[in-house]
Amino acid sequence: MRITGKSRYLGLFALLFALGLVLSDRGFCQENETAPRQVPFAAVFEVADEAYEAIAEQKSLPDTFRIGLGEGQSAEISAAQALGLLAEAADAASRQNPLASLPLLAPEIGYPVASADSSPPRTSALALPADSLLAEARPLLNFTTTLGALPSAVWVGGERLSAEEFLEALASVFQFFGESGHLPRKVRIVPCQAPSAWRIPTKIIAENSAAVPALEPAAAPAVASSPTPSLSLFPGNGAELSGEVDFVAVLEPAIENAAIFFFLDDQLRLITNWAPFHFPLDGNRLSPGEHWLLAQAQKPDGEILASHSIRFIVTAPAK
């Protein structure tokens, strides 16, 4: 149940007292254009309420959220920015850091690195420990700010959550926080749909290399702990293709949290951390002849686990 009126402010006060937080009324920071924009910590509870109501009524997360900035001002933020905001708050709560305001992701950051539709649909609610959830907030923020895109999966307590499930789970934590003034022991994740902005076909992202920073592929894989990971690509070396083809990278042994970077002709085209690792390619958009595809497996800290490249031939369409 959502708290309103006087009881809402009492619950909010109790939470801020427990965390040692003081609300800021300065809103967006305009002094330094290179610094992340700041929003009051109270915006976390607005996002949590809005997400909770949308899930209860529509079983889906909204595309945008409206948050207050103080002094009668408000702003609209994307679902990706809302996730970043909740993750910042969760990271602060897990480390018990006093914060007056929270940084907001840049509007252009946050598109999923792979289509949300690639995740298997969850059919029943899932309960996870709250402390395990909060512990994943900082890795998610590091991944997002480094690569400019959300991970397609987040591992929490051995369970693989999609980006929208992670947002929902964090919203659940702060909804509970706002009502009780303390963290829940467990978080219940209800199956819901992703914001439409996250339901971007993978091949659109693959064709837009500006969605992620241009990274140079490594010349050789780094040596990892035994057994040494290996990567394979299917179709394999020398394949002739035309039209739409779905390349698949196989990492052996499977490594939790590993992400696969796909480079087409030395240009980064797709990052995905959701197995099976697919790279859909439309051969009609490539010039006929020889092309190269490199798959590179990395850990969240940037360590290269393995890489594998193949040469393939795009054949001219039949006349």
Backbone hydrogen bonds in HBPLUS format (Angstrom, degrees):
<---DONOR---> <-ACCEPTOR-->    atom                        ^
c    i                          cat <-CA-CA->   ^        H-A-AA   ^      H-
h    n   atom  resd res      DA  || num        DHA   H-A  angle D-A-AA Bond
n    s   type  num  typ     dist DA aas  dist angle  dist       angle   num
A0008-ARG N   A0005-GLY O   3.16 MM   3  5.41 126.1  2.46 101.3 114.5     1
A0009-TYR N   A0005-GLY O   3.37 MM   4  6.80 152.7  2.45 147.9 154.4     2
A0010-LEU N   A0006-LYS O   3.03 MM   4  6.35 153.6  2.10 152.0 160.0     3
A0011-GLY N   A0007-SER O   2.95 MM   4  6.16 158.7  2.00 146.9 152.2     4
A0012-LEU N   A0008-ARG O   2.93 MM   4  6.17 154.7  2.00 145.6 153.1     5
A0013-PHE N   A0009-TYR O   2.86 MM   4  6.02 156.2  1.92 144.3 150.7     6
A0014-ALA N   A0010-LEU O   2.96 MM   4  6.21 155.7  2.02 146.7 153.0     7
A0015-LEU N   A0011-GLY O   3.07 MM   4  6.32 154.9  2.14 145.5 151.8     8
A0016-LEU N   A0012-LEU O   2.98 MM   4  6.23 169.1  1.99 155.7 158.1     9
A0017-PHE N   A0013-PHE O   2.90 MM   4  6.03 153.6  1.97 147.8 155.3    10
A0018-ALA N   A0014-ALA O   3.01 MM   4  6.18 153.5  2.08 142.1 149.0    11
A0019-LEU N   A0015-LEU O   3.04 MM   4  6.34 150.7  2.13 151.9 159.5    12
A0020-GLY N   A0016-LEU O   2.87 MM   4  5.75 117.9  2.26 135.4 150.6    13
A0021-LEU N   A0016-LEU O   2.83 MM   5  4.86 159.5  1.87 144.2 147.6    14
A0020-GLY N   A0017-PHE O   3.28 MM   3  5.00 142.8  2.43  91.5 102.1    15
A0035-ALA N   A0032-ASN O   3.14 MM   3  5.48 150.2  2.24 107.4 116.0    16
A0104-LEU N   A0037-ARG O   2.73 MM  67  5.39 139.8  1.89 157.9 165.3    17
A0039-VAL N   A0102-LEU O   2.89 MM  63  5.42 153.8  1.96 147.4 155.3    18
A0102-LEU N   A0039-VAL O   2.83 MM  63  5.42 161.1  1.86 157.2 162.0    19
A0043-ALA N   A0040-PRO O   3.01 MM   3  5.72 159.8  2.06 118.7 124.3    20
A0044-VAL N   A0041-PHE O   3.01 MM   3  5.79 157.8  2.06 121.7 127.1    21
A0045-PHE N   A0042-ALA O   3.08 MM   3  5.62 130.8  2.33 110.5 120.7    22
A0047-VAL N   A0043-ALA O   3.00 MM   4  6.28 161.8  2.03 154.7 158.5    23
A0048-ALA N   A0044-VAL O   2.98 MM   4  6.20 159.4  2.02 145.7 151.9    24
A0049-ASP N   A0045-PHE O   2.94 MM   4  6.08 160.9  1.97 144.9 149.5    25
A0050-GLU N   A0046-GLU O   3.00 MM   4  6.16 166.2  2.02 150.2 154.0    26
A0051-ALA N   A0047-VAL O   2.91 MM   4  6.05 164.0  1.93 154.2 158.6    27
A0052-TYR N   A0048-ALA O   2.97 MM   4  6.06 160.5  2.00 146.4 152.3    28
A0053-GLU N   A0049-ASP O   2.93 MM   4  6.13 163.1  1.96 153.3 157.5    29
A0054-ALA N   A0050-GLU O   3.06 MM   4  6.19 158.8  2.11 145.2 151.0    30
A0055-ILE N   A0051-ALA O   3.02 MM   4  6.22 158.7  2.07 150.4 155.7    31
A0056-ALA N   A0052-TYR O   2.95 MM   4  6.14 160.2  1.99 148.6 154.4    32
A0057-GLU N   A0053-GLU O   2.95 MM   4  6.08 154.2  2.02 147.2 153.7    33
A0058-GLN N   A0054-ALA O   2.71 MM   4  5.44 159.1  1.75 145.5 153.0    34
A0059-LYS N   A0055-ILE O   2.96 MM   4  4.08 137.8  2.14 107.8 115.8    35
A0193-GLN N   A0059-LYS O   2.87 MM 134  6.38 154.9  1.93 139.9 144.3    36
A0061-LEU N   A0193-GLN O   3.21 MM 132  6.45 156.4  2.27 153.2 155.0    37
A0079-ALA N   A0063-ASP O   2.96 MM  16  5.38 124.2  2.28 155.4 143.4    38
A0065-PHE N   A0077-ILE O   2.79 MM  12  5.31 155.1  1.86 152.3 160.1    39
A0077-ILE N   A0065-PHE O   2.83 MM  12  5.31 162.6  1.86 156.0 161.6    40
A0067-ILE N   A0075-ALA O   2.90 MM   8  5.50 167.4  1.91 163.7 167.5    41
A0075-ALA N   A0067-ILE O   2.88 MM   8  5.50 151.1  1.96 155.1 163.8    42
A0069-LEU N   A0073-GLN O   2.79 MM   4  5.19 174.1  1.79 137.3 135.7    43
A0073-GLN N   A0070-GLY O   3.09 MM   3  5.58 167.5  2.10 118.0 121.7    44
A0082-ALA N   A0078-SER O   2.91 MM   4  6.22 149.5  2.00 146.5 155.8    45
A0083-LEU N   A0079-ALA O   2.93 MM   4  6.21 151.9  2.01 146.0 152.9    46
A0084-GLY N   A0080-ALA O   3.02 MM   4  6.32 158.4  2.07 145.7 151.4    47
A0085-LEU N   A0081-GLN O   2.87 MM   4  6.08 151.7  1.95 145.0 152.9    48
A0086-LEU N   A0082-ALA O   2.96 MM   4  6.21 164.1  1.99 152.3 155.4    49
A0087-ALA N   A0083-LEU O   2.86 MM   4  6.04 153.0  1.94 147.6 155.9    50
A0088-GLU N   A0084-GLY O   2.91 MM   4  6.11 155.0  1.98 146.2 152.2    51
A0089-ALA N   A0085-LEU O   3.08 MM   4  6.36 158.6  2.13 146.3 152.0    52
A0090-ALA N   A0086-LEU O   2.80 MM   4  6.02 153.8  1.87 145.8 153.8    53
A0091-ASP N   A0087-ALA O   2.86 MM   4  6.05 155.4  1.92 148.2 154.6    54
A0092-ALA N   A0088-GLU O   3.00 MM   4  6.24 156.4  2.05 145.6 151.9    55
A0093-ALA N   A0089-ALA O   2.85 MM   4  6.09 155.7  1.91 147.8 154.9    56
A0094-SER N   A0090-ALA O   2.90 MM   4  6.07 156.8  1.96 147.9 153.7    57
A0095-ARG N   A0091-ASP O   3.21 MM   4  6.38 142.8  2.35 139.9 148.6    58
A0096-GLN N   A0092-ALA O   2.80 MM   4  5.70 104.5  2.38 134.5 153.4    59
A0097-ASN N   A0092-ALA O   2.91 MM   5  5.03 161.1  1.94 143.7 147.7    60
A0096-GLN N   A0093-ALA O   3.17 MM   3  4.73 151.4  2.25  92.7 101.3    61
A0109-ILE N   A0106-ALA O   2.98 MM   3  5.47 161.4  2.02 119.0 125.1    62
A0110-GLY N   A0148-GLY O   3.45 MM  38  6.15 167.4  2.47 113.1 114.0    63
A0150-LEU N   A0111-TYR O   2.98 MM  39  5.76 137.7  2.17 113.4 125.7    64
A0113-VAL N   A0150-LEU O   2.99 MM  37  5.93 135.7  2.19 156.3 159.7    65
A0118-SER N   A0115-SER O   2.99 MM   3  5.57 166.1  2.01 115.9 120.4    66
A0119-SER N   A0116-ALA O   3.22 MM   3  5.91 169.5  2.23 117.9 121.1    67
A0126-LEU N   A0189-ILE O   2.96 MM  63  5.05 153.7  2.03 136.7 145.1    68
A0189-ILE N   A0126-LEU O   2.66 MM  63  5.05 170.7  1.66 155.1 158.1    69
A0128-LEU N   A0187-VAL O   2.85 MM  59  5.22 155.5  1.91 143.8 150.7    70
A0187-VAL N   A0128-LEU O   2.66 MM  59  5.22 156.6  1.71 153.3 161.5    71
A0133-LEU N   A0129-PRO O   3.25 MM   4  6.57 151.4  2.34 144.4 152.2    72
A0130-ALA N   A0185-ARG O   2.97 MM  55  5.47 168.6  1.98 125.5 127.9    73
A0134-LEU N   A0130-ALA O   2.97 MM   4  6.26 164.6  1.99 157.3 160.0    74
A0135-ALA N   A0131-ASP O   3.09 MM   4  6.15 146.3  2.21 137.9 146.5    75
A0136-GLU N   A0133-LEU O   3.09 MM   3  5.54 149.7  2.19 109.4 117.9    76
A0137-ALA N   A0134-LEU O   3.16 MM   3  5.41 164.8  2.19 110.0 114.7    77
A0140-LEU N   A0136-GLU O   3.16 MM   4  6.26 156.7  2.21 144.9 151.4    78
A0141-LEU N   A0137-ALA O   3.02 MM   4  6.31 156.6  2.08 149.8 156.3    79
A0142-ASN N   A0138-ARG O   2.91 MM   4  6.13 161.1  1.94 158.5 163.6    80
A0143-PHE N   A0139-PRO O   2.98 MM   4  6.13 162.8  2.01 148.4 152.8    81
A0144-THR N   A0140-LEU O   2.94 MM   4  6.10 163.7  1.97 149.9 154.5    82
A0145-THR N   A0141-LEU O   2.93 MM   4  6.02 172.4  1.94 154.4 156.3    83
A0146-THR N   A0142-ASN O   3.01 MM   4  5.92 150.9  2.10 142.4 150.5    84
A0147-LEU N   A0143-PHE O   3.00 MM   4  5.99 166.4  2.02 149.9 153.6    85
A0148-GLY N   A0144-THR O   2.71 MM   4  5.23 131.4  1.95 136.6 148.1    86
A0154-VAL N   A0161-LEU O   2.70 MM   7  5.10 150.9  1.78 148.8 158.5    87
A0161-LEU N   A0154-VAL O   2.73 MM   7  5.10 175.8  1.73 154.0 153.0    88
A0156-VAL N   A0159-GLU O   2.76 MM   3  5.19 162.5  1.79 155.6 159.6    89
A0159-GLU N   A0156-VAL O   2.87 MM   3  5.19 164.8  1.89 119.1 123.2    90
A0166-PHE N   A0162-SER O   2.95 MM   4  6.23 151.8  2.03 151.8 159.9    91
A0167-LEU N   A0163-ALA O   2.99 MM   4  6.29 155.9  2.05 148.1 154.3    92
A0168-GLU N   A0164-GLU O   2.94 MM   4  6.13 161.3  1.97 145.0 150.3    93
A0169-ALA N   A0165-GLU O   2.87 MM   4  6.06 154.4  1.94 143.8 150.9    94
A0170-LEU N   A0166-PHE O   2.99 MM   4  6.23 162.8  2.02 151.5 155.1    95
A0171-ALA N   A0167-LEU O   2.90 MM   4  6.13 155.1  1.96 149.0 156.7    96
A0172-SER N   A0168-GLU O   2.90 MM   4  6.19 146.0  2.02 143.9 153.3    97
A0173-VAL N   A0169-ALA O   3.08 MM   4  6.46 150.0  2.17 146.0 153.5    98
A0174-PHE N   A0170-LEU O   3.16 MM   4  6.51 163.1  2.19 154.1 156.2    99
A0175-GLN N   A0171-ALA O   2.86 MM   4  6.00 141.7  2.01 145.8 157.0   100
A0176-PHE N   A0172-SER O   3.03 MM   4  6.17 164.0  2.06 147.0 150.9   101
A0177-PHE N   A0173-VAL O   2.85 MM   4  6.09 153.0  1.92 141.7 150.6   102
A0178-GLY N   A0174-PHE O   2.90 MM   4  5.87 160.8  1.93 137.0 141.4   103
A0179-GLU N   A0175-GLN O   3.23 MM   4  6.45 137.7  2.42 139.7 149.9   104
A0179-GLU N   A0176-PHE O   3.18 MM   3  5.26 131.5  2.43  96.7 109.5   105
A0180-SER N   A0176-PHE O   2.89 MM   4  6.00 156.6  1.94 156.5 162.9   106
A0181-GLY N   A0177-PHE O   2.71 MM   4  4.86 151.1  1.79 134.4 142.7   107
A0198-TRP N   A0195-PRO O   2.87 MM   3  5.50 152.3  1.95 117.5 125.9   108
A0199-ARG N   A0196-SER O   3.06 MM   3  5.08 148.2  2.16  99.8 109.6   109
A0204-ILE N   A0201-PRO O   3.01 MM   3  5.54 140.3  2.17 112.5 123.2   110
A0206-ALA N   A0202-THR O   2.89 MM   4  6.17 156.7  1.95 150.2 158.0   111
A0207-GLU N   A0203-LYS O   3.00 MM   4  6.06 138.9  2.17 135.2 143.7   112
A0208-ASN N   A0205-ILE O   3.04 MM   3  5.06 151.4  2.13 102.1 111.1   113
A0211-ALA N   A0208-ASN O   3.05 MM   3  5.91 170.3  2.06 125.1 127.8   114
A0212-VAL N   A0209-SER O   3.40 MM   3  6.03 166.3  2.42 113.6 116.7   115
A0230-SER N   A0252-GLU O   2.76 MM  22  5.38 149.8  1.85 149.7 159.8   116
A0252-GLU N   A0230-SER O   2.96 MM  22  5.38 167.2  1.98 157.6 161.9   117
A0232-SER N   A0250-VAL O   3.01 MM  18  5.17 143.6  2.15 136.9 148.0   118
A0250-VAL N   A0232-SER O   2.92 MM  18  5.17 158.2  1.97 141.9 148.6   119
A0234-PHE N   A0248-VAL O   2.98 MM  14  5.28 149.6  2.07 145.5 155.0   120
A0248-VAL N   A0234-PHE O   2.83 MM  14  5.28 155.8  1.88 153.9 162.2   121
A0239-ALA N   A0236-GLY O   3.35 MM   3  6.01 148.3  2.45 140.5 138.9   122
A0238-GLY N   A0311-ARG O   2.60 MM  73  5.45 158.1  1.64 163.5 169.5   123
A0313-ILE N   A0239-ALA O   2.82 MM  74  6.17 166.6  1.84 159.1 163.7   124
A0241-LEU N   A0313-ILE O   2.85 MM  72  6.25 161.6  1.89 169.6 175.5   125
A0315-THR N   A0241-LEU O   2.98 MM  74  6.03 161.7  2.01 154.1 160.1   126
A0283-GLY N   A0243-GLY O   2.64 MM  40  4.68 152.1  1.72 134.4 132.9   127
A0245-VAL N   A0281-LEU O   2.76 MM  36  5.26 165.2  1.78 160.5 165.6   128
A0281-LEU N   A0245-VAL O   2.74 MM  36  5.26 163.7  1.76 165.7 171.2   129
A0247-PHE N   A0279-PHE O   3.06 MM  32  5.00 155.1  2.12 136.8 130.1   130
A0279-PHE N   A0247-PHE O   2.78 MM  32  5.00 153.2  1.86 149.7 150.9   131
A0249-ALA N   A0277-PHE O   2.95 MM  28  5.36 162.7  1.98 155.2 160.3   132
A0258-ALA N   A0255-ILE O   3.24 MM   3  5.71 159.4  2.29 132.2 132.1   133
A0259-ALA N   A0298-GLN O   2.86 MM  39  5.34 164.9  1.89 157.1 162.2   134
A0298-GLN N   A0259-ALA O   2.82 MM  39  5.34 163.5  1.85 158.5 164.3   135
A0260-ILE N   A0272-THR O   2.83 MM  12  5.47 172.3  1.83 154.7 154.1   136
A0272-THR N   A0260-ILE O   3.08 MM  12  5.47 156.5  2.13 145.4 152.5   137
A0261-PHE N   A0296-GLN O   2.74 MM  35  5.00 166.6  1.76 148.6 152.6   138
A0296-GLN N   A0261-PHE O   2.85 MM  35  5.00 149.0  1.95 141.8 151.3   139
A0262-PHE N   A0270-LEU O   2.85 MM   8  5.25 168.1  1.86 166.1 167.1   140
A0269-ARG N   A0262-PHE O   2.89 MM   7  5.84 178.7  1.89 166.3 166.4   141
A0263-PHE N   A0294-LEU O   2.77 MM  31  4.95 167.7  1.79 153.8 158.0   142
A0294-LEU N   A0263-PHE O   2.81 MM  31  4.95 165.8  1.83 149.7 154.8   143
A0264-LEU N   A0267-GLN O   2.87 MM   3  5.23 153.9  1.93 151.6 143.5   144
A0267-GLN N   A0264-LEU O   3.06 MM   3  5.23 150.8  2.14 106.0 115.1   145
A0265-ASP N   A0292-TRP O   2.81 MM  27  4.99 165.0  1.83 147.1 151.5   146
A0285-ARG N   A0282-ASP O   3.03 MM   3  5.79 164.1  2.06 120.6 125.5   147
A0286-LEU N   A0283-GLY O   3.11 MM   3  5.29 164.5  2.13 109.1 113.8   148
A0289-GLY N   A0314-VAL O   2.85 MM  25  5.13 158.0  1.90 137.0 143.4   149
A0314-VAL N   A0289-GLY O   2.81 MM  25  5.13 167.7  1.83 150.9 150.4   150
A0291-HIS N   A0312-PHE O   2.90 MM  21  5.51 154.6  1.97 164.8 171.1   151
A0312-PHE N   A0291-HIS O   2.95 MM  21  5.51 164.9  1.97 151.4 156.1   152
A0293-LEU N   A0310-ILE O   3.02 MM  17  5.48 162.1  2.06 155.1 160.1   153
A0310-ILE N   A0293-LEU O   2.91 MM  17  5.48 152.4  1.99 149.5 158.2   154
A0295-ALA N   A0308-HIS O   2.85 MM  13  5.40 171.9  1.86 157.8 159.4   155
A0308-HIS N   A0295-ALA O   2.88 MM  13  5.40 152.1  1.96 154.1 161.7   156
A0297-ALA N   A0306-ALA O   2.78 MM   9  5.27 166.4  1.80 158.1 162.9   157
A0305-LEU N   A0297-ALA O   2.74 MM   8  5.32 160.0  1.78 144.4 150.6   158
A0299-LYS N   A0303-GLU O   2.86 MM   4  5.26 154.9  1.92 148.7 157.1   159
A0302-GLY N   A0299-LYS O   2.87 MM   3  5.36 163.3  1.90 124.7 127.2   160
